[in-house]
Amino acid sequence: MTGDQAPAAEQLLRVESRRAGVAMVVTVAGEVDMFTAPRVEEAVGRALADPAVDVIVVDLTQVEFLDHAGLTALVDAHRAAERQREPLRVVVDHNRPVVRPLEITGLERVLALYYDVAEALAESSEPGG
């Protein structure tokens, strides 16, 4: 990535992480494409590396665009979480720019999808969940 692409990527996508008990909530806002998808993967990777985190919630409700690179980043994050036996929960609500690509590719049957962060976090606090 050249120096002039980095600021554009920063403007196109905001990624923030916050702790919620034993969960890490990664909130993604903007456009997830080939330039910005690595930032989503990095945030999930940091959460997976944190020994105090048992559940990772990726909140995509503020995503306006999700392309192949973004879908690949989600699948890679899902696989990495599975290898560590840590649940990866993806919050999509009714966000069509996210839901539609997931439906077209069949990933809605692979990823654990939720309508809101509270729902995803509530499941993590249930026994065995």
DSSP file with accessible surface (Angstrom, degrees, kcal/mol):
  #  RESIDUE AA STRUCTURE BP1 BP2  ACC     N-H-->O    O-->H-N    N-H-->O    O-->H-N    TCO  KAPPA ALPHA  PHI   PSI    X-CA   Y-CA   Z-CA
    1    1 A M              0   0  139      0, 0.0     2,-0.1     0, 0.0     5,-0.0   0.000 360.0 360.0 360.0 128.2    0.0    0.0    0.0
    2    2 A T    >>  -     0   0   79      1,-0.1     4,-1.4     4,-0.0     3,-1.2  -0.368 360.0-104.7 -79.3 164.0    1.5    3.3   -1.0
    3    3 A G  T 34 S+     0   0   63      1,-0.3    -1,-0.1     2,-0.2     3,-0.1   0.833 119.6  52.8 -58.6 -35.3    1.6    6.3    1.4
    4    4 A D  T 3> S+     0   0  124      1,-0.2     4,-0.7     2,-0.2    -1,-0.3   0.701 105.9  54.8 -79.3 -13.9   -1.3    8.1   -0.4
    5    5 A Q  H <> S+     0   0   65     -3,-1.2     4,-2.5     2,-0.2     5,-0.2   0.822  95.7  66.7 -82.7 -32.2   -3.6    5.0   -0.2
    6    6 A A  H  X S+     0   0   38     -4,-1.4     4,-2.5     1,-0.2     5,-0.2   0.936 100.4  47.1 -58.2 -48.9   -3.3    4.7    3.6
    7    7 A P  H  > S+     0   0   69      0, 0.0     4,-2.0     0, 0.0    -1,-0.2   0.909 111.8  51.8 -61.4 -37.3   -5.1    7.9    4.4
    8    8 A A  H  X S+     0   0   45     -4,-0.7     4,-2.0     1,-0.2    -2,-0.2   0.925 110.2  48.5 -62.5 -43.6   -7.8    7.1    1.9
    9    9 A A  H  X S+     0   0    3     -4,-2.5     4,-1.5     1,-0.2    -1,-0.2   0.896 109.4  53.3 -62.8 -38.8   -8.2    3.7    3.6
   10   10 A E  H  < S+     0   0  114     -4,-2.5    -1,-0.2     1,-0.2    -2,-0.2   0.878 111.1  46.4 -62.8 -37.2   -8.3    5.4    7.0
   11   11 A Q  H  < S+     0   0  166     -4,-2.0    -1,-0.2    -5,-0.2    -2,-0.2   0.821 112.1  50.8 -74.5 -30.6  -11.1    7.6    5.7
   12   12 A L  H  < S+     0   0   60     -4,-2.0    19,-2.9     1,-0.2     2,-0.4   0.739 116.7  33.4 -79.4 -24.2  -13.1    4.8    4.2
   13   13 A L  E  <  -A   30   0A   2     -4,-1.5     2,-0.5    17,-0.2    17,-0.2  -0.996  56.3-166.4-142.0 134.6  -13.1    2.5    7.3
   14   14 A R  E     -A   29   0A 112     15,-3.0    15,-2.6    -2,-0.4     2,-0.5  -0.979  10.8-174.8-116.5 129.0  -13.2    3.0   11.0
   15   15 A V  E     +A   28   0A  28     -2,-0.5     2,-0.4    13,-0.2    13,-0.2  -0.991   6.7 174.3-126.1 122.4  -12.4    0.0   13.2
   16   16 A E  E     -A   27   0A 103     11,-2.4    11,-3.4    -2,-0.5     2,-0.4  -0.982  12.9-158.3-129.3 141.5  -12.7    0.3   17.0
   17   17 A S  E     +A   26   0A  58     -2,-0.4     2,-0.3     9,-0.2     9,-0.2  -0.942  13.3 172.9-119.9 141.6  -12.3   -2.4   19.6
   18   18 A R  E     -A   25   0A 123      7,-2.0     7,-3.1    -2,-0.4     2,-0.3  -0.995  29.5-117.5-145.6 146.6  -13.7   -2.4   23.2
   19   19 A R  E     -A   24   0A 112     -2,-0.3     2,-0.2     5,-0.2     5,-0.2  -0.592  22.6-179.5 -81.9 144.1  -13.8   -4.9   26.0
   20   20 A A  E >   -A   23   0A  29      3,-2.8     3,-1.9    -2,-0.3     2,-0.3  -0.747  65.7 -66.7-140.0  83.8  -17.2   -6.2   27.3
   21   21 A G  T 3  S-     0   0   62      1,-0.3    -1,-0.2    -2,-0.2    31,-0.0  -0.510 118.1 -13.3  68.2-124.9  -16.4   -8.6   30.1
   22   22 A V  T 3  S+     0   0   70     -2,-0.3    32,-3.6    -3,-0.1    33,-1.3   0.367 125.7  88.0 -89.1   6.0  -14.6  -11.6   28.5
   23   23 A A  E <   -Ab  20  55A   1     -3,-1.9    -3,-2.8    30,-0.2     2,-0.5  -0.735  64.8-148.3-104.3 152.8  -15.7  -10.5   25.0
   24   24 A M  E     -Ab  19  56A  22     31,-2.3    33,-2.9    -2,-0.3     2,-0.6  -0.990  12.4-154.6-115.8 124.4  -14.0   -8.1   22.6
   25   25 A V  E     -Ab  18  57A   0     -7,-3.1    -7,-2.0    -2,-0.5     2,-0.7  -0.908   5.3-165.0-102.0 118.1  -16.4   -6.1   20.4
   26   26 A V  E     -Ab  17  58A   0     31,-3.5    33,-3.0    -2,-0.6     2,-0.5  -0.926   8.0-160.4-103.7 111.3  -14.8   -5.0   17.1
   27   27 A T  E     -Ab  16  59A  20    -11,-3.4   -11,-2.4    -2,-0.7     2,-0.4  -0.838   5.4-167.3 -98.3 126.6  -17.0   -2.3   15.6
   28   28 A V  E     +A   15   0A   0     31,-2.6    34,-0.8    -2,-0.5     2,-0.4  -0.950   7.9 177.6-116.6 129.8  -16.5   -1.8   11.8
   29   29 A A  E     +Ab  14  62A   8    -15,-2.6   -15,-3.0    -2,-0.4     2,-0.4  -0.999  46.3  13.8-136.6 131.7  -17.9    1.3   10.0
   30   30 A G  E    S-Ab  13  63A  10     32,-1.8    34,-3.1    -2,-0.4    35,-1.2  -0.886 102.9 -10.1 117.1-140.4  -17.5    2.3    6.4
   31   31 A E  E     - b   0  65A  65    -19,-2.9     2,-0.7    -2,-0.4    35,-0.2  -0.884  46.9-160.3-109.1 127.1  -16.3    0.4    3.4
   32   32 A V  E     + b   0  66A   4     33,-3.1    35,-2.1    -2,-0.5    38,-0.5  -0.907  39.2 131.6-106.9 106.5  -14.7   -3.1    3.7
   33   33 A D  S  > S-     0   0   19     -2,-0.7     4,-3.2    33,-0.2     3,-0.3  -0.664  73.7 -64.6-138.7-166.9  -12.8   -3.7    0.5
   34   34 A M  T  4 S+     0   0  129      1,-0.2    -2,-0.0    -2,-0.2     0, 0.0   0.781 131.9  45.3 -62.4 -25.5   -9.3   -4.9   -0.7
   35   35 A F  T  4 S+     0   0   76      2,-0.1    -1,-0.2     1,-0.1     4,-0.1   0.806 124.2  30.4 -84.7 -31.2   -7.7   -1.8    0.8
   36   36 A T  T >> S+     0   0    0     -3,-0.3     3,-1.4     2,-0.1     4,-0.9   0.691  95.1  84.1-104.6 -20.8   -9.4   -1.8    4.2
   37   37 A A  H >X S+     0   0    4     -4,-3.2     4,-2.1     1,-0.3     3,-0.7   0.848  83.4  63.6 -55.4 -37.6  -10.2   -5.5    4.9
   38   38 A P  H 3> S+     0   0   52      0, 0.0     4,-2.6     0, 0.0    -1,-0.3   0.851  97.2  58.1 -58.2 -28.8   -6.7   -6.1    6.3
   39   39 A R  H <> S+     0   0   45     -3,-1.4     4,-1.9     2,-0.2    -2,-0.2   0.871 105.3  49.3 -68.3 -34.3   -7.6   -3.7    9.1
   40   40 A V  H <X S+     0   0    6     -4,-0.9     4,-2.3    -3,-0.7     5,-0.2   0.945 111.9  48.5 -67.3 -46.6  -10.6   -5.8   10.1
   41   41 A E  H  X S+     0   0   74     -4,-2.1     4,-2.7     1,-0.2    -2,-0.2   0.896 110.2  52.1 -59.7 -41.2   -8.4   -9.0   10.1
   42   42 A E  H  X S+     0   0  109     -4,-2.6     4,-2.4     2,-0.2    -1,-0.2   0.912 108.8  49.8 -62.5 -42.6   -5.7   -7.2   12.2
   43   43 A A  H  X S+     0   0    0     -4,-1.9     4,-1.9     2,-0.2    -2,-0.2   0.921 113.4  45.3 -64.2 -42.5   -8.3   -6.1   14.8
   44   44 A V  H  X S+     0   0    3     -4,-2.3     4,-2.7     2,-0.2    -2,-0.2   0.915 111.2  54.4 -67.0 -39.6   -9.7   -9.7   15.1
   45   45 A G  H  X S+     0   0   35     -4,-2.7     4,-1.8    -5,-0.2    -2,-0.2   0.905 107.2  50.0 -59.7 -41.8   -6.1  -11.0   15.3
   46   46 A R  H  X S+     0   0  150     -4,-2.4     4,-0.8     2,-0.2    -1,-0.2   0.908 111.1  49.6 -63.0 -40.5   -5.4   -8.7   18.2
   47   47 A A  H >< S+     0   0    2     -4,-1.9     3,-0.8     1,-0.2     6,-0.3   0.921 110.0  50.4 -65.0 -41.4   -8.5   -9.9   20.0
   48   48 A L  H 3< S+     0   0   10     -4,-2.7    -1,-0.2     1,-0.2    -2,-0.2   0.824 108.0  54.1 -65.0 -31.3   -7.6  -13.6   19.3
   49   49 A A  H 3< S+     0   0   80     -4,-1.8    -1,-0.2    -5,-0.2    -2,-0.2   0.658  86.6  95.0 -77.7 -14.6   -4.1  -12.9   20.8
   50   50 A D    X<  -     0   0   47     -3,-0.8     3,-1.8    -4,-0.8    -4,-0.0  -0.675  64.4-156.4 -82.7 113.8   -5.5  -11.5   24.0
   51   51 A P  T 3  S+     0   0  123      0, 0.0    -1,-0.2     0, 0.0    -4,-0.0   0.721  90.8  60.6 -65.6 -17.0   -5.7  -14.3   26.6
   52   52 A A  T 3  S+     0   0   46     -5,-0.0     2,-0.5     2,-0.0    -2,-0.0   0.558  87.3  89.8 -85.5  -6.7   -8.4  -12.5   28.5
   53   53 A V    <   +     0   0    0     -3,-1.8   -30,-0.2    -6,-0.3     3,-0.1  -0.803  40.4 165.8 -97.1 125.5  -10.8  -12.6   25.5
   54   54 A D        +     0   0   85    -32,-3.6     2,-0.4    -2,-0.5   -31,-0.2   0.601  68.7  33.3-106.9 -20.9  -13.1  -15.7   25.2
   55   55 A V  E     -b   23   0A   4    -33,-1.3   -31,-2.3    31,-0.2     2,-0.5  -0.999  63.9-154.5-140.2 139.2  -15.5  -14.3   22.6
   56   56 A I  E     -bc  24  88A   0     31,-2.4    33,-3.1    -2,-0.4     2,-0.5  -0.970   7.5-167.7-118.4 127.2  -15.1  -12.0   19.6
   57   57 A V  E     -bc  25  89A   0    -33,-2.9   -31,-3.5    -2,-0.5     2,-0.7  -0.965   4.5-161.4-113.5 122.0  -18.1  -10.0   18.3
   58   58 A V  E     -bc  26  90A   1     31,-3.3    33,-3.0    -2,-0.5     2,-0.8  -0.927   8.9-155.2-105.8 112.5  -17.6   -8.2   15.0
   59   59 A D  E     +bc  27  91A  16    -33,-3.0   -31,-2.6    -2,-0.7     3,-0.3  -0.799  23.3 166.2 -93.2 109.5  -20.2   -5.5   14.6
   60   60 A L  E >   +     0   0A   3     31,-2.8     3,-1.8    -2,-0.8    -1,-0.1   0.181  41.6 111.7-105.8  15.7  -20.9   -4.8   10.9
   61   61 A T  E 3  S+     0   0A  36      1,-0.3    -1,-0.2    30,-0.1   -32,-0.1   0.700  80.5  47.1 -67.6 -17.7  -24.1   -2.8   11.4
   62   62 A Q  E 3  S+b   29   0A  85    -34,-0.8   -32,-1.8    -3,-0.3     2,-0.4   0.269  83.2 119.6-105.5  11.6  -22.4    0.4   10.2
   63   63 A V  E <   -b   30   0A   2     -3,-1.8   -32,-0.2   -34,-0.3    35,-0.2  -0.620  38.6-175.8 -79.8 132.2  -20.7   -1.1    7.1
   64   64 A E  E    S+     0   0A 134    -34,-3.1     2,-0.3    -2,-0.4   -33,-0.2   0.588  70.3  22.6-101.6 -16.1  -21.8    0.6    3.9
   65   65 A F  E     -b   31   0A  92    -35,-1.2   -33,-3.1     2,-0.0     2,-0.4  -0.968  57.4-178.2-155.1 134.6  -20.0   -1.7    1.4
   66   66 A L  E     +b   32   0A  12     31,-0.4   -33,-0.2    -2,-0.3     2,-0.1  -0.951  13.9 175.8-138.7 113.9  -18.6   -5.3    1.7
   67   67 A D     >  -     0   0   44    -35,-2.1     4,-2.4    -2,-0.4     3,-0.3  -0.358  50.9 -75.0-107.9-169.3  -16.8   -6.8   -1.2
   68   68 A H  H  > S+     0   0  146      1,-0.2     4,-2.8     2,-0.2     5,-0.2   0.880 129.5  53.5 -54.7 -42.7  -15.0  -10.1   -1.8
   69   69 A A  H  > S+     0   0   24      1,-0.2     4,-2.3     2,-0.2    -1,-0.2   0.896 109.3  49.1 -63.2 -37.3  -12.0   -9.0    0.2
   70   70 A G  H  > S+     0   0    1    -38,-0.5     4,-2.0    -3,-0.3    -2,-0.2   0.904 111.1  49.0 -67.9 -41.0  -14.2   -8.2    3.1
   71   71 A L  H  X S+     0   0   15     -4,-2.4     4,-2.4     2,-0.2    -2,-0.2   0.920 111.2  50.5 -63.0 -42.5  -16.0  -11.6    2.9
   72   72 A T  H  X S+     0   0   51     -4,-2.8     4,-3.0     1,-0.2     5,-0.2   0.908 107.7  53.4 -61.9 -41.5  -12.6  -13.3    2.7
   73   73 A A  H  X S+     0   0    1     -4,-2.3     4,-2.5     1,-0.2    -1,-0.2   0.908 109.4  48.9 -60.9 -40.2  -11.5  -11.4    5.8
   74   74 A L  H  X S+     0   0    5     -4,-2.0     4,-2.6     2,-0.2    -2,-0.2   0.915 112.3  47.2 -65.8 -42.9  -14.6  -12.6    7.7
   75   75 A V  H  X S+     0   0   24     -4,-2.4     4,-2.7     2,-0.2    -2,-0.2   0.932 112.9  49.1 -64.6 -43.9  -14.0  -16.2    6.6
   76   76 A D  H  X S+     0   0   60     -4,-3.0     4,-2.5     1,-0.2    -2,-0.2   0.914 112.3  48.3 -62.0 -41.9  -10.3  -16.0    7.6
   77   77 A A  H  X S+     0   0    8     -4,-2.5     4,-2.5    -5,-0.2    -1,-0.2   0.915 110.9  51.6 -64.2 -41.6  -11.3  -14.5   11.0
   78   78 A H  H  X S+     0   0   25     -4,-2.6     4,-2.5     1,-0.2    -2,-0.2   0.935 111.7  46.4 -60.2 -46.5  -13.9  -17.3   11.5
   79   79 A R  H  X S+     0   0  136     -4,-2.7     4,-2.3     2,-0.2    -2,-0.2   0.902 111.7  50.7 -64.7 -41.8  -11.3  -20.0   10.8
   80   80 A A  H  X S+     0   0   20     -4,-2.5     4,-1.3     2,-0.2    -1,-0.2   0.916 111.7  48.1 -63.0 -41.6   -8.7  -18.4   13.0
   81   81 A A  H  <>S+     0   0    1     -4,-2.5     5,-2.8     1,-0.2     3,-0.2   0.911 110.0  52.5 -65.7 -40.7  -11.3  -18.2   15.9
   82   82 A E  H ><5S+     0   0  116     -4,-2.5     3,-1.5     1,-0.2    -1,-0.2   0.904 104.9  55.5 -60.4 -42.6  -12.3  -21.8   15.3
   83   83 A R  H 3<5S+     0   0  178     -4,-2.3    -1,-0.2     1,-0.3    -2,-0.2   0.847 113.1  41.9 -59.9 -32.7   -8.7  -23.0   15.5
   84   84 A Q  T 3<5S-     0   0   97     -4,-1.3    -1,-0.3    -3,-0.2    -2,-0.2   0.362 112.8-121.6 -94.1   4.6   -8.5  -21.3   18.9
   85   85 A R  T < 5 +     0   0  217     -3,-1.5    -3,-0.2    -4,-0.2    -2,-0.1   0.869  68.3 135.8  55.3  39.4  -11.9  -22.6   19.9
   86   86 A E      < -     0   0   29     -5,-2.8    -1,-0.2    -6,-0.1    -2,-0.2  -0.977  58.1-116.3-115.8 129.0  -13.1  -19.1   20.5
   87   87 A P        -     0   0   48      0, 0.0   -31,-2.4     0, 0.0     2,-0.5  -0.377  20.7-156.9 -65.2 139.3  -16.5  -18.1   19.1
   88   88 A L  E     -c   56   0A   9    -33,-0.2    24,-0.6   -10,-0.1     2,-0.5  -0.987  12.0-169.7-113.7 119.7  -16.7  -15.4   16.4
   89   89 A R  E     -cd  57 112A   9    -33,-3.1   -31,-3.3    -2,-0.5     2,-0.5  -0.947   6.5-155.8-115.4 131.6  -20.0  -13.7   16.3
   90   90 A V  E     -cd  58 113A   0     22,-3.2    24,-2.3    -2,-0.5     2,-0.6  -0.924   3.4-153.2-113.4 123.2  -20.9  -11.4   13.5
   91   91 A V  E     +cd  59 114A   1    -33,-3.0   -31,-2.8    -2,-0.5    24,-0.2  -0.847  30.0 152.0 -99.1 121.9  -23.6   -8.7   14.0
   92   92 A V    >   -     0   0    6     22,-2.6     3,-2.4    -2,-0.6     7,-0.2   0.522  20.0-173.7-123.1 -12.9  -25.4   -7.7   10.8
   93   93 A D  T 3  S-     0   0   54     21,-1.1    -1,-0.1     1,-0.3    23,-0.1  -0.184  72.0 -44.1  40.1-127.7  -28.8   -6.5   11.9
   94   94 A H  T 3  S+     0   0  154     21,-0.2     2,-1.0   -33,-0.1    -1,-0.3   0.023  88.2 149.9-114.7  29.1  -30.7   -5.9    8.6
   95   95 A N    X>  -     0   0   22     -3,-2.4     4,-3.1     1,-0.2     3,-1.8  -0.468  31.6-162.3 -69.5  98.4  -27.8   -4.1    6.9
   96   96 A R  H 3> S+     0   0  167     -2,-1.0     4,-2.1     1,-0.3    -1,-0.2   0.848  84.3  61.1 -56.2 -39.7  -28.4   -4.9    3.2
   97   97 A P  H 34 S+     0   0   53      0, 0.0   -31,-0.4     0, 0.0    -1,-0.3   0.763 119.5  30.4 -62.3 -18.3  -24.9   -4.0    2.0
   98   98 A V  H <> S+     0   0    0     -3,-1.8     4,-1.6    -6,-0.2    -2,-0.2   0.817 119.7  50.1-101.2 -46.5  -23.6   -6.8    4.4
   99   99 A V  H  X S+     0   0   32     -4,-3.1     4,-2.5    -7,-0.2     5,-0.2   0.916 105.9  56.3 -63.1 -43.3  -26.5   -9.2    4.5
  100  100 A R  H  X S+     0   0  106     -4,-2.1     4,-2.7    -5,-0.3     5,-0.2   0.932 107.7  45.7 -60.5 -49.4  -26.8   -9.5    0.7
  101  101 A P  H  > S+     0   0   24      0, 0.0     4,-1.9     0, 0.0     6,-0.3   0.889 112.7  52.6 -62.3 -34.0  -23.2  -10.6    0.0
  102  102 A L  H  X>S+     0   0    1     -4,-1.6     5,-1.2     1,-0.2     6,-1.2   0.910 112.2  45.2 -65.6 -40.1  -23.4  -13.1    2.8
  103  103 A E  H ><5S+     0   0   87     -4,-2.5     3,-0.6     2,-0.2    -1,-0.2   0.923 111.0  52.2 -67.9 -44.9  -26.6  -14.6    1.4
  104  104 A I  H 3<5S+     0   0  117     -4,-2.7    -1,-0.2     1,-0.2    -2,-0.2   0.882 116.3  39.9 -59.6 -39.2  -25.3  -14.7   -2.2
  105  105 A T  H 3<5S-     0   0   72     -4,-1.9    -1,-0.2    -5,-0.2    -2,-0.2   0.552 109.2-120.3 -88.6  -9.0  -22.1  -16.6   -1.1
  106  106 A G  T X<5S+     0   0    6     -4,-0.8     3,-1.7    -3,-0.6     4,-0.3   0.522  74.2 129.5  82.5   5.8  -23.9  -18.8    1.4
  107  107 A L  G >>< +     0   0   24     -5,-1.2     4,-2.9    -6,-0.3     3,-1.2   0.698  55.2  76.5 -70.8 -15.2  -21.8  -17.5    4.3
  108  108 A E  G 34 S+     0   0   67     -6,-1.2     5,-0.3     1,-0.3    -1,-0.3   0.750  96.2  50.7 -65.6 -18.4  -24.9  -16.8    6.4
  109  109 A R  G <4 S+     0   0  191     -3,-1.7    -1,-0.3    -7,-0.3    -2,-0.2   0.592 115.9  40.9 -89.9 -11.6  -24.9  -20.6    6.9
  110  110 A V  T <4 S+     0   0   77     -3,-1.2    -2,-0.2    -4,-0.3     2,-0.2   0.827 105.7  63.8-101.6 -45.0  -21.2  -20.6    8.0
  111  111 A L  S  < S-     0   0    9     -4,-2.9     2,-0.9    -9,-0.1   -22,-0.1  -0.529  85.5-116.2 -85.5 149.3  -20.9  -17.6   10.2
  112  112 A A  E     -d   89   0A  39    -24,-0.6   -22,-3.2    -2,-0.2     2,-0.3  -0.757  42.2-164.7 -84.1 105.7  -22.7  -17.1   13.5
  113  113 A L  E     -d   90   0A  55     -2,-0.9     2,-0.3    -5,-0.3   -22,-0.2  -0.765  11.8-177.8-101.7 143.8  -24.9  -14.1   12.7
  114  114 A Y  E     -d   91   0A  18    -24,-2.3   -22,-2.6    -2,-0.3   -21,-1.1  -0.914  30.3-134.5-134.6 159.0  -26.7  -11.9   15.2
  115  115 A Y  S    S+     0   0  134     -2,-0.3     2,-0.3   -24,-0.2   -21,-0.2   0.689  87.1   8.2 -88.9 -22.4  -29.1   -8.9   14.9
  116  116 A D  S  > S-     0   0   79      1,-0.1     4,-1.8   -23,-0.1    -1,-0.2  -0.989  71.0-112.3-154.8 163.1  -27.4   -6.8   17.6
  117  117 A V  H  > S+     0   0   21     -2,-0.3     4,-2.9     1,-0.2     5,-0.3   0.889 114.3  58.1 -63.3 -40.4  -24.4   -6.7   19.8
  118  118 A A  H  > S+     0   0   69      1,-0.2     4,-2.7     2,-0.2    -1,-0.2   0.907 106.2  49.3 -58.3 -41.5  -26.4   -7.2   23.0
  119  119 A E  H  > S+     0   0   83      2,-0.2     4,-1.8     1,-0.2    -1,-0.2   0.925 112.5  47.5 -62.9 -44.8  -27.8  -10.5   21.6
  120  120 A A  H  X S+     0   0    0     -4,-1.8     4,-1.1     1,-0.2    -2,-0.2   0.903 115.4  45.2 -65.0 -39.5  -24.3  -11.7   20.7
  121  121 A L  H  X S+     0   0   36     -4,-2.9     4,-1.0     2,-0.2    -2,-0.2   0.876 107.8  57.8 -72.6 -36.0  -22.9  -10.7   24.1
  122  122 A A  H >X S+     0   0   47     -4,-2.7     3,-0.8    -5,-0.3     4,-0.6   0.907 104.3  52.0 -61.0 -40.6  -25.9  -12.3   25.9
  123  123 A E  H >< S+     0   0   70     -4,-1.8     3,-1.1     1,-0.2    -1,-0.2   0.883 104.0  57.6 -64.9 -34.3  -25.2  -15.6   24.4
  124  124 A S  H 3< S+     0   0   23     -4,-1.1    -1,-0.2     1,-0.3    -2,-0.2   0.759 104.6  52.2 -69.8 -20.2  -21.6  -15.4   25.5
  125  125 A S  H << S+     0   0   97     -4,-1.0    -1,-0.3    -3,-0.8    -2,-0.2   0.552  88.4  99.7 -92.5  -6.5  -22.7  -15.1   29.1
  126  126 A E  S X< S-     0   0  111     -3,-1.1     3,-2.4    -4,-0.6    -3,-0.0  -0.517  91.1 -91.1 -76.7 147.4  -25.0  -18.1   29.1
  127  127 A P  T 3  S+     0   0  134      0, 0.0    -1,-0.1     0, 0.0    -2,-0.1  -0.320 114.1   7.3 -58.0 131.4  -23.6  -21.3   30.6
  128  128 A G  T 3         0   0   97      1,-0.2    -3,-0.1    -4,-0.1    -2,-0.1   0.447 360.0 360.0  77.5  -1.5  -21.9  -23.3   27.9
  129  129 A G    <         0   0   35     -3,-2.4    -1,-0.2    -5,-0.1    -5,-0.1   0.112 360.0 360.0-114.0 360.0  -22.3  -20.4   25.4
